């Protein structure tokens, strides 16, 4: 199984509530029950901001540092900070705002990464073999049949 560049544990992310494990980043992004809900900006170091996700299986929220996703971006990174200027639409100041930023600001590339996450294709697992192990356990415990879950 491919490992993501910034992966430092045996898995990419573990849900703090139910223990669901996503072995690699693509599993989290593809999971229909893991939805990005926002971004808490770090205006001094954009890559240290936090992407917010809801895990709808158990109803918890979790945050993942933006640096875990910045390798998804392949474009210009601007050096000028435009936050709170006339050119700034203020998206980074609203954690629920998910749109791309039209400004040529040092923070705008994070908004492009966020846009990729928001638009990542969600897919239903086809068999238990590709489900993360913690989800198989959760599914067995709660007799949850993924095919019966509406997305």
C-alpha positions in Angstrom: 0.0 0.0 0.0 1.3 3.5 -0.9 2.3 5.6 2.0 1.8 9.4 1.9 4.8 11.6 2.0 4.0 13.1 5.5 2.8 10.0 7.2 4.5 9.5 10.5 2.5 6.6 12.0 1.3 3.3 10.7 -1.9 5.1 9.6 -2.8 8.5 8.2 -5.6 9.4 10.7 -7.6 7.8 13.5 -11.0 9.1 14.5 -10.7 10.2 18.1 -14.3 9.1 18.9 -14.9 5.7 17.3 -11.3 4.6 16.5 -11.9 4.4 12.7 -8.5 4.3 11.0 -7.7 5.6 7.5 -4.5 3.9 6.5 -3.6 6.5 3.8 -4.8 10.0 3.1 -6.7 9.0 -0.1 -8.9 6.7 2.1 -10.0 9.6 4.3 -10.6 11.9 1.3 -12.6 9.2 -0.5 -14.7 8.2 2.5 -18.3 9.5 2.1 -18.6 9.7 5.9 -15.6 12.0 6.3 -16.6 15.5 5.2 -14.4 18.6 5.2 -16.3 21.4 7.0 -13.7 24.2 7.4 -10.3 25.6 7.8 -8.8 27.3 10.8 -6.2 29.6 9.3 -2.7 30.2 10.7 -2.0 33.6 9.2 1.7 33.5 10.1 2.3 30.0 8.7 -0.4 28.9 6.3 0.7 25.2 6.3 0.1 25.1 10.1 -3.6 25.9 9.7 -6.1 23.1 10.5 -8.5 21.5 8.1 -11.7 20.5 9.9 -13.5 17.2 9.1 -16.7 15.7 10.4 -16.8 11.9 10.7 -20.5 11.3 10.2 -20.3 7.6 11.2 -19.9 8.6 14.9 -20.7 12.3 14.7 -17.3 13.7 15.9 -15.2 16.4 14.5 -11.4 16.2 13.9 -8.7 18.5 12.7 -5.7 17.7 10.5 -2.8 20.1 9.9 -2.8 21.6 6.4 0.9 20.5 6.1 -0.4 17.0 5.7 -2.0 18.0 2.4 0.2 20.7 0.9 2.0 18.2 -1.4 -1.3 18.1 -3.3 -0.6 21.6 -4.6 1.3 22.2 -7.8 1.2 25.9 -8.6 2.6 29.3 -7.6 3.1 30.2 -4.0 3.0 33.9 -3.5 5.1 35.7 -0.9 3.0 38.7 -0.2 0.4 38.5 2.6 -2.8 40.3 1.6 -4.9 39.4 4.7 -7.3 42.2 5.6 -6.2 44.3 2.6 -8.5 45.6 -0.1 -7.6 42.6 -2.3 -8.5 40.1 0.4 -12.0 38.6 0.3 -11.6 37.5 4.0 -12.1 33.8 3.3 -9.3 32.7 5.8 -11.0 34.7 8.5 -14.2 32.5 8.3 -13.5 28.9 9.3 -16.6 27.7 7.5 -15.7 29.3 4.2 -14.5 26.6 1.7 -14.1 28.6 -1.5 -10.9 29.1 -3.4 -9.3 32.5 -2.9 -8.9 34.7 -6.0 -6.1 36.8 -4.3 -2.4 36.4 -5.1 -1.7 36.0 -1.4 0.8 33.7 0.4 -2.2 32.0 2.0 -4.1 31.4 -1.2 -2.4 28.1 -2.1 -3.9 26.5 1.0 -7.4 27.5 -0.3 -6.6 25.7 -3.5 -5.7 22.6 -1.5 -8.9 22.9 0.4 -10.8 23.1 -2.9 -9.2 19.9 -4.0 -10.3 18.2 -0.7 -13.8 19.6 -1.0 -14.1 18.3 -4.6 -12.4 14.9 -4.0 -14.5 12.1 -5.4 -16.2 10.1 -2.7 -16.6 6.4 -3.3 -18.3 3.6 -1.5 -16.0 0.7 -0.6 -16.7 -2.4 -2.7 -15.6 -5.1 -0.2 -14.4 -5.5 3.4 -10.8 -6.1 2.1 -10.4 -2.4 1.3 -12.1 -1.0 4.4 -9.8 0.2 7.1 -9.6 -2.4 9.9 -11.2 -0.2 12.6 -14.2 0.4 10.4 -14.7 -3.3 9.8 -14.8 -3.7 13.6 -17.2 -0.8 14.0 -19.3 -2.2 11.3 -19.4 -5.6 12.9 -20.2 -4.1 16.3 -23.1 -2.0 15.1 -24.2 -4.4 12.3 -23.9 -1.5 9.9 -24.4 -2.4 6.2 -22.7 0.3 4.1 -25.0 -0.4 1.2 -28.0 0.7 3.3 -26.4 4.0 4.3 -27.5 7.0 2.2 -24.9 9.5 1.4 
